[in-house]
Amino acid sequence: MECIECEGETTAFVVPEELRQHLPESASAAALCASCLTLQPPAPEETRHEEPEFTRISEAFPPDPEAAVPMALAVGLLESLALNRSKIEHLLGHVEAAGHDPLLVLDRLADDGALDPVMDLAGRRRQLEQLMG
């Protein structure tokens, strides 16, 4: 599927039930653009039950889905940090619980020259660090 923002390729993934509350209408799946990192609904035919390969988007993503899925959701919600602060903090807690440093992932995503995010990842990372204190 093409991204609704930049027409880039998206990676669709199933959202575990415990994380669905962070998506509109508690959606069971989402897609993340491999270029601009926009979070969007997937095309129905794209929603598979196999593990998504977030490393196709960037090597910065954790390799295991237990950390990669909440990280992808959090990145997608960063576009509106003020509105999604509590959701993002909860999702980043899942990433940490899975043994990964979400702020380090954001640093690496910000440094990935192949990405063209719709938001300033380095700026959002600084804001998150201040909020999470």
Secondary structure, 3 states (H helix, E strand, C coil): CECCCCCCEEEEEECCHHHHHHCHHHCCEEEEECCCCCEECCCHHHCCCCCCCHHHCCCCCCCCHHHHHHHHHHHHHHHHHHHHHHHHHHHHHHHHHCCCCHHHHHHHHHHCCCCCCCCCHHHHHHHHHHHHC
